[in-house]
Amino acid sequence: MTNKKILIINGPNLNLLGKRESKIYGLNSLKDLERNMKAYSKKKKAKVSFFQSNSEGEIIDFIQKNIEKYSAIIINAGAYSHTSLAICDCLRIFQGLIYEVHISNIYNREKYRRYSYLSDISSVVICGLGFLGYEVAIDLALVNHKSIKDGYV
């Protein structure tokens, strides 16, 4: 596997990981997640960058400014997954692979959390695996990049 640039975006309230609803999200913080994913991606020879915002507009602005720098986006848009056509429309412009990740199983939660606008445009949706879901997304992004490079999809 060669160096691939992957952007990991975390949406609203994910900055409160470790403090917020620990029965659902666990005890580890966003900094723990970022540290773990940096170490994991380094072993996989991938480069990851992180962005977190509680603001829909900031997430959209960041994607627009950085859309050509990455070959894959891993996004946990949090509650915006269920409400934001604007983030979805912005991501439609992205030419790379999109992986939607949720720490909890959104299909085993409140009814209003069971639909995600981002699922319609994502290559893969991963939910309910905790932080492991981000590792799975990194692995899938690297395999898909390799497959596309080799001419297989």
C-alpha positions in Angstrom: 0.0 0.0 0.0 1.3 3.4 -0.9 0.8 6.7 0.8 -2.8 7.8 0.4 -4.2 11.0 1.8 -7.4 10.5 3.8 -9.5 13.2 5.4 -11.4 12.3 8.6 -14.2 14.7 9.4 -16.1 14.6 12.6 -19.2 16.7 13.1 -21.2 18.2 16.0 -20.7 17.1 19.5 -18.0 14.6 18.6 -15.5 17.0 20.4 -17.3 15.7 23.6 -16.4 12.1 23.1 -15.5 10.6 26.5 -17.8 13.0 28.3 -21.0 12.5 26.4 -23.3 9.4 26.7 -20.5 7.0 27.5 -22.8 4.0 27.3 -23.3 4.8 23.6 -20.0 6.4 22.6 -17.5 4.9 25.1 -15.0 6.7 27.4 -12.3 7.6 24.8 -12.0 11.2 23.7 -11.7 12.7 20.2 -8.0 13.2 20.9 -7.8 9.5 21.6 -9.5 8.7 18.4 -7.2 11.0 16.4 -4.1 9.6 18.1 -5.2 6.0 17.5 -6.0 6.7 13.8 -2.7 8.5 13.2 -0.8 5.5 14.6 -3.0 3.1 12.6 -2.7 4.9 9.4 1.1 5.2 9.8 1.3 1.4 10.0 -0.8 1.2 6.8 1.3 3.9 5.1 -1.6 6.3 4.7 -1.6 9.9 5.6 -4.7 11.1 7.6 -5.8 14.6 8.4 -8.5 15.5 10.9 -11.2 18.2 11.0 -14.0 18.6 13.6 -16.6 21.3 13.8 -20.0 21.8 15.4 -20.9 24.1 12.6 -22.5 22.9 9.4 -21.1 25.9 7.5 -17.6 25.3 8.7 -17.7 21.7 7.6 -18.9 22.7 4.2 -16.3 25.4 3.9 -13.5 23.0 4.9 -14.6 20.4 2.4 -14.8 23.0 -0.4 -11.3 24.3 0.4 -9.7 20.9 0.6 -11.7 18.8 -1.8 -8.8 18.1 -4.2 -6.2 17.3 -1.6 -7.5 13.9 -0.6 -8.3 10.6 -2.3 -10.8 9.5 0.4 -13.0 11.2 3.0 -14.2 9.4 6.1 -17.0 11.3 7.6 -19.0 11.0 10.9 -21.3 14.0 10.5 -23.1 13.2 13.7 -26.6 14.6 13.8 -25.9 16.4 10.5 -26.1 12.9 8.8 -29.8 13.0 9.4 -30.5 16.6 8.5 -27.9 18.2 6.2 -28.6 18.2 2.5 -26.0 20.9 2.3 -23.1 18.7 3.5 -24.5 15.9 1.2 -24.6 18.3 -1.8 -21.0 19.5 -1.0 -19.7 15.9 -0.9 -21.3 15.1 -4.2 -18.6 17.3 -5.8 -15.8 15.1 -4.3 -14.3 12.7 -6.9 -12.8 10.3 -4.4 -14.3 7.7 -2.2 -16.6 8.6 0.8 -16.9 6.4 3.9 -19.7 7.3 6.3 -18.8 6.2 9.9 -20.9 6.2 13.0 -19.6 5.1 16.4 -23.0 3.8 17.4 -25.5 1.6 15.5 -27.8 4.3 14.1 -30.3 1.6 13.1 -30.7 0.5 16.7 -31.4 4.0 18.0 -34.2 6.6 17.8 -36.3 6.4 14.7 -35.1 9.8 13.5 -31.5 8.6 13.5 -32.1 5.7 11.1 -31.9 7.7 7.9 -28.8 9.4 6.7 -28.6 11.6 3.7 -24.9 10.8 3.5 -25.6 7.1 3.0 -26.9 7.9 -0.5 -23.5 9.2 -1.7 -21.1 7.1 0.4 -19.1 4.1 -1.0 -19.6 2.3 2.3 -21.5 3.0 5.6 -20.0 1.6 8.8 -21.9 1.9 12.1 -21.9 0.3 15.5 -18.2 -0.6 15.6 -17.0 2.2 17.9 -13.6 3.6 17.0 -12.9 0.4 15.1 -15.2 1.7 12.4 -12.7 4.3 11.5 -9.9 1.7 11.1 -12.2 -0.4 8.9 -12.9 2.7 6.8 -9.1 3.4 6.4 -8.6 -0.2 5.4 -11.4 -0.1 2.8 -10.2 3.2 1.4 -6.7 1.7 0.9 -8.1 -1.5 -0.7 -10.4 0.4 -3.0 -7.5 2.8 -4.0 -5.3 -0.1 -4.8 -8.1 -1.8 -6.8 -8.9 1.3 -8.7 -5.2 1.9 -9.4 -4.9 -1.7 -10.7 -8.0 -1.3 -12.9 -10.4 -3.3 -10.7 -13.4 -1.9 -9.0 
